[in-house]
Amino acid sequence: MGSRTALVEDLMERFPHVPREAVFKEDLLRGGVAFDDSALSDNEDGDVKPKSYFIFSFDHGTLPELGEAALRRPPEEIILTGGPYDLRRTVVSVRVNPSSPYRVAAGEDGVLGLYLDGKRISDVGVPPMPEYYRHKLSNGKSVMEVAPTIQWGYLIYLTVFRVCQYFGAKEECQYCDINHNWRQHKAAGRPYTGVKDVDEVLEALEIIDRYDTAKASTAYTLTGGAITSKLQGRDEADFYGMYAKAIEEHFPGRWIGKVVAQALPRDDVQRFKDYGVQIYHPNYEVWDEYLFKMYCPGKERYVGRDEWHKRILDSAEIFGARNVIPNFVAGVEMAEPFGFTTVDEAIASTTEGLRFFMSQGITPRFTTWCPEPTTPLGKANPQGAPLEYHIRLLEAYRSTMEDFGLSSPPGYGPPGPGNAVFSVSSFMDSLPANEVTEEVPAV
């Protein structure tokens, strides 16, 4: 292939059942996008919602390497529409890569477009600054710092613990830059609260609830780093659970409550449920047994892969299988030095994991791997996984769901090309648009 355009068009032709929008979206997520100065935001003082760095950097360079994009943040997400491929509305999380063949820039008419190999391939929409971002907490902190929203305003992302107690080369997940992201924002002098106070979270949610008159925000996610011992005298279930309990007491039924945490023992998972959590995300990260051990050494050491999977299945008895939605990081299966060397092998392994969970009614979801340069796997694999892997995964994912009669999971907004808002992978874009499955689980 002589150009990225030729590669993308070849994959669209070879895999016609995968929406063309998803092909571009996966390529942008795996490889990033560059921004002309004309496409950057004015941070919290402008009319465009800026990138919040809500948990990981999701960039292909450190802040000092991003140039003007480190001073004037790019938008949180972009929407692709139209162009020569007649793209349906597609929401894409922004991952900055100054050397990407994709570039967002304003044309001669001042309208933003996405350019590939120098040719305009779509119009670009940017998220407007939400009214609730224009209001500060009583202590002067911004709503964007305490309770940013993503997925075009659908999801409030509450990273209440900004670092992870899996620390150092022998414990950190090898693709994860949560700890570096914390360090780089502090080094840059940006506000980046390590542990968010419950009252601050409630105040930020009150502002969102007051000014989100269209009720665009439908769910919240509670998450942060793993807690292997105690944090503020609490174990992981009690630490994250206390936020859920406070939110549900103050805003009963306002949002779908989700928590991303480790795969915890049954009694701890029951506490999440008792605190008001409605959806549980005990992420299994990568399916292959050897790769789990090599790429998730802390999780292997403290819990172990087999026990991790057992706990996921146990949690389905508490939350219901439909409301247990573990994530995996799509693409690390092919990361050097230990990953699969062919797309066929990687897809076979990942599909084995999908079938394991989906056969029991549990529907995993995935985040498209961004090879952040401060991580071991990012350093060793700056190009990430091949685009073909990501496209074939979408095909395998939908096929496996159909095999087991499953529909899109709750808490992710509408499915289907032109409808989906989930921005960090294309799994929702690739599912049928005619199913009505979004729901608020019974508390």
Disulfide bonds with the S-S distance in Angstrom:
none
